[in-house]
């Protein structure tokens, strides 16, 4: 399978992303809204709406990064496809911890499950990129050395930003979720230390 193009990899991945992002809304579609308690029923749905929006943004961000990465990959091999499947597993699984977090927003276990899933997704995405770079599967014009380092740093920063919330959730689940905002400064630091360079995909 070595030397094959990336069209089928991209098409299959896009399908998984589309299904995963659609499944996120299922907990909302099953909600019961009664005529006499519309406001109260909508307020009760607020945690589910927040987790839906959060996970929609997370999956959307991973899709944008994956799309960009695939455009920089010149060819695939069987191991790269396995790395891609591992990453897609985390995306397909994400609707489950999203639903759990929406149902039990104050649960330490729910916050930990969600954070662990995001960390696994970020590490799987980073591992896929690292393997593609190590095996010479990247397009050298679209993925110069600076771009390779930037992508690796960005993936590790995303994983690292969710790690502190795992032990924090044991004592303060609410603050654990607030700590997910560490993604912003961690990503900014990674971008500053390892700026991307070279030609961008069209």
Beta strands, then each sheet from edge to edge (+ up, - down):
end
